[in-house]
Amino acid sequence: MDTSKLFNIMTGLTLTFGGLSALFYRHFFGGFAFFIFFVALVSEVFLLVGNLYEE
């Protein structure tokens, strides 16, 4: 899989679940969405750092 396509997917996941966790922050689903947001954000940072060292 192309790195830029994977980065776009992870950016979409980060923005989607970040928005969902902001909307549902008082409910149980908000915590679940924040967890997925955090995992997607961390993996996106690892993709960026790995891409910098690859070039």
Chimera marker file (.cmm) of the C-alpha trace (Angstrom):
<marker_set name="trace">
<marker id="1" x="0.000" y="0.000" z="0.000" r="1" g="1" b="0" radius="0.5"/>
<marker id="2" x="1.210" y="3.477" z="-0.849" r="1" g="1" b="0" radius="0.5"/>
<marker id="3" x="2.317" y="5.536" z="2.141" r="1" g="1" b="0" radius="0.5"/>
<marker id="4" x="0.416" y="8.647" z="1.067" r="1" g="1" b="0" radius="0.5"/>
<marker id="5" x="-2.819" y="6.666" z="0.741" r="1" g="1" b="0" radius="0.5"/>
<marker id="6" x="-2.291" y="5.158" z="4.191" r="1" g="1" b="0" radius="0.5"/>
<marker id="7" x="-1.541" y="8.614" z="5.586" r="1" g="1" b="0" radius="0.5"/>
<marker id="8" x="-4.772" y="9.968" z="4.075" r="1" g="1" b="0" radius="0.5"/>
<marker id="9" x="-6.746" y="7.098" z="5.614" r="1" g="1" b="0" radius="0.5"/>
<marker id="10" x="-5.198" y="7.698" z="9.026" r="1" g="1" b="0" radius="0.5"/>
<marker id="11" x="-5.855" y="11.444" z="8.754" r="1" g="1" b="0" radius="0.5"/>
<marker id="12" x="-9.484" y="10.718" z="7.944" r="1" g="1" b="0" radius="0.5"/>
<marker id="13" x="-9.769" y="8.362" z="10.908" r="1" g="1" b="0" radius="0.5"/>
<marker id="14" x="-8.145" y="10.907" z="13.200" r="1" g="1" b="0" radius="0.5"/>
<marker id="15" x="-10.480" y="13.717" z="12.145" r="1" g="1" b="0" radius="0.5"/>
<marker id="16" x="-13.596" y="11.512" z="12.171" r="1" g="1" b="0" radius="0.5"/>
<marker id="17" x="-13.096" y="9.992" z="15.587" r="1" g="1" b="0" radius="0.5"/>
<marker id="18" x="-11.783" y="13.265" z="17.013" r="1" g="1" b="0" radius="0.5"/>
<marker id="19" x="-15.030" y="14.916" z="15.961" r="1" g="1" b="0" radius="0.5"/>
<marker id="20" x="-17.111" y="12.025" z="17.287" r="1" g="1" b="0" radius="0.5"/>
<marker id="21" x="-15.350" y="12.117" z="20.646" r="1" g="1" b="0" radius="0.5"/>
<marker id="22" x="-15.997" y="15.868" z="20.845" r="1" g="1" b="0" radius="0.5"/>
<marker id="23" x="-19.692" y="15.355" z="20.047" r="1" g="1" b="0" radius="0.5"/>
<marker id="24" x="-20.246" y="12.442" z="22.444" r="1" g="1" b="0" radius="0.5"/>
<marker id="25" x="-17.867" y="13.423" z="25.242" r="1" g="1" b="0" radius="0.5"/>
<marker id="26" x="-20.518" y="12.835" z="27.931" r="1" g="1" b="0" radius="0.5"/>
<marker id="27" x="-21.388" y="9.311" z="26.787" r="1" g="1" b="0" radius="0.5"/>
<marker id="28" x="-19.546" y="6.007" z="26.840" r="1" g="1" b="0" radius="0.5"/>
<marker id="29" x="-19.130" y="6.132" z="23.061" r="1" g="1" b="0" radius="0.5"/>
<marker id="30" x="-17.136" y="9.362" z="23.444" r="1" g="1" b="0" radius="0.5"/>
<marker id="31" x="-14.463" y="7.558" z="25.430" r="1" g="1" b="0" radius="0.5"/>
<marker id="32" x="-14.331" y="4.788" z="22.848" r="1" g="1" b="0" radius="0.5"/>
<marker id="33" x="-14.091" y="7.326" z="20.018" r="1" g="1" b="0" radius="0.5"/>
<marker id="34" x="-11.337" y="9.189" z="21.887" r="1" g="1" b="0" radius="0.5"/>
<marker id="35" x="-9.390" y="5.936" z="22.261" r="1" g="1" b="0" radius="0.5"/>
<marker id="36" x="-9.579" y="5.277" z="18.510" r="1" g="1" b="0" radius="0.5"/>
<marker id="37" x="-8.686" y="8.952" z="17.872" r="1" g="1" b="0" radius="0.5"/>
<marker id="38" x="-5.618" y="8.648" z="20.092" r="1" g="1" b="0" radius="0.5"/>
<marker id="39" x="-4.462" y="5.395" z="18.454" r="1" g="1" b="0" radius="0.5"/>
<marker id="40" x="-4.937" y="6.893" z="14.976" r="1" g="1" b="0" radius="0.5"/>
<marker id="41" x="-3.063" y="10.053" z="15.985" r="1" g="1" b="0" radius="0.5"/>
<marker id="42" x="-0.103" y="8.119" z="17.398" r="1" g="1" b="0" radius="0.5"/>
<marker id="43" x="0.105" y="5.862" z="14.343" r="1" g="1" b="0" radius="0.5"/>
<marker id="44" x="-0.087" y="8.914" z="12.082" r="1" g="1" b="0" radius="0.5"/>
<marker id="45" x="2.895" y="10.438" z="13.902" r="1" g="1" b="0" radius="0.5"/>
<marker id="46" x="4.809" y="7.169" z="13.481" r="1" g="1" b="0" radius="0.5"/>
<marker id="47" x="3.982" y="7.225" z="9.761" r="1" g="1" b="0" radius="0.5"/>
<marker id="48" x="5.322" y="10.772" z="9.463" r="1" g="1" b="0" radius="0.5"/>
<marker id="49" x="8.535" y="10.005" z="11.345" r="1" g="1" b="0" radius="0.5"/>
<marker id="50" x="9.077" y="6.782" z="9.398" r="1" g="1" b="0" radius="0.5"/>
<marker id="51" x="8.521" y="8.607" z="6.134" r="1" g="1" b="0" radius="0.5"/>
<marker id="52" x="11.115" y="11.236" z="7.093" r="1" g="1" b="0" radius="0.5"/>
<marker id="53" x="13.754" y="8.610" z="7.843" r="1" g="1" b="0" radius="0.5"/>
<marker id="54" x="12.907" y="6.646" z="4.705" r="1" g="1" b="0" radius="0.5"/>
<marker id="55" x="13.760" y="9.502" z="2.336" r="1" g="1" b="0" radius="0.5"/>
<link id1="1" id2="2" r="1" g="1" b="0" radius="0.2"/>
<link id1="2" id2="3" r="1" g="1" b="0" radius="0.2"/>
<link id1="3" id2="4" r="1" g="1" b="0" radius="0.2"/>
<link id1="4" id2="5" r="1" g="1" b="0" radius="0.2"/>
<link id1="5" id2="6" r="1" g="1" b="0" radius="0.2"/>
<link id1="6" id2="7" r="1" g="1" b="0" radius="0.2"/>
<link id1="7" id2="8" r="1" g="1" b="0" radius="0.2"/>
<link id1="8" id2="9" r="1" g="1" b="0" radius="0.2"/>
<link id1="9" id2="10" r="1" g="1" b="0" radius="0.2"/>
<link id1="10" id2="11" r="1" g="1" b="0" radius="0.2"/>
<link id1="11" id2="12" r="1" g="1" b="0" radius="0.2"/>
<link id1="12" id2="13" r="1" g="1" b="0" radius="0.2"/>
<link id1="13" id2="14" r="1" g="1" b="0" radius="0.2"/>
<link id1="14" id2="15" r="1" g="1" b="0" radius="0.2"/>
<link id1="15" id2="16" r="1" g="1" b="0" radius="0.2"/>
<link id1="16" id2="17" r="1" g="1" b="0" radius="0.2"/>
<link id1="17" id2="18" r="1" g="1" b="0" radius="0.2"/>
<link id1="18" id2="19" r="1" g="1" b="0" radius="0.2"/>
<link id1="19" id2="20" r="1" g="1" b="0" radius="0.2"/>
<link id1="20" id2="21" r="1" g="1" b="0" radius="0.2"/>
<link id1="21" id2="22" r="1" g="1" b="0" radius="0.2"/>
<link id1="22" id2="23" r="1" g="1" b="0" radius="0.2"/>
<link id1="23" id2="24" r="1" g="1" b="0" radius="0.2"/>
<link id1="24" id2="25" r="1" g="1" b="0" radius="0.2"/>
<link id1="25" id2="26" r="1" g="1" b="0" radius="0.2"/>
<link id1="26" id2="27" r="1" g="1" b="0" radius="0.2"/>
<link id1="27" id2="28" r="1" g="1" b="0" radius="0.2"/>
<link id1="28" id2="29" r="1" g="1" b="0" radius="0.2"/>
<link id1="29" id2="30" r="1" g="1" b="0" radius="0.2"/>
<link id1="30" id2="31" r="1" g="1" b="0" radius="0.2"/>
<link id1="31" id2="32" r="1" g="1" b="0" radius="0.2"/>
<link id1="32" id2="33" r="1" g="1" b="0" radius="0.2"/>
<link id1="33" id2="34" r="1" g="1" b="0" radius="0.2"/>
<link id1="34" id2="35" r="1" g="1" b="0" radius="0.2"/>
<link id1="35" id2="36" r="1" g="1" b="0" radius="0.2"/>
<link id1="36" id2="37" r="1" g="1" b="0" radius="0.2"/>
<link id1="37" id2="38" r="1" g="1" b="0" radius="0.2"/>
<link id1="38" id2="39" r="1" g="1" b="0" radius="0.2"/>
<link id1="39" id2="40" r="1" g="1" b="0" radius="0.2"/>
<link id1="40" id2="41" r="1" g="1" b="0" radius="0.2"/>
<link id1="41" id2="42" r="1" g="1" b="0" radius="0.2"/>
<link id1="42" id2="43" r="1" g="1" b="0" radius="0.2"/>
<link id1="43" id2="44" r="1" g="1" b="0" radius="0.2"/>
<link id1="44" id2="45" r="1" g="1" b="0" radius="0.2"/>
<link id1="45" id2="46" r="1" g="1" b="0" radius="0.2"/>
<link id1="46" id2="47" r="1" g="1" b="0" radius="0.2"/>
<link id1="47" id2="48" r="1" g="1" b="0" radius="0.2"/>
<link id1="48" id2="49" r="1" g="1" b="0" radius="0.2"/>
<link id1="49" id2="50" r="1" g="1" b="0" radius="0.2"/>
<link id1="50" id2="51" r="1" g="1" b="0" radius="0.2"/>
<link id1="51" id2="52" r="1" g="1" b="0" radius="0.2"/>
<link id1="52" id2="53" r="1" g="1" b="0" radius="0.2"/>
<link id1="53" id2="54" r="1" g="1" b="0" radius="0.2"/>
<link id1="54" id2="55" r="1" g="1" b="0" radius="0.2"/>
</marker_set>
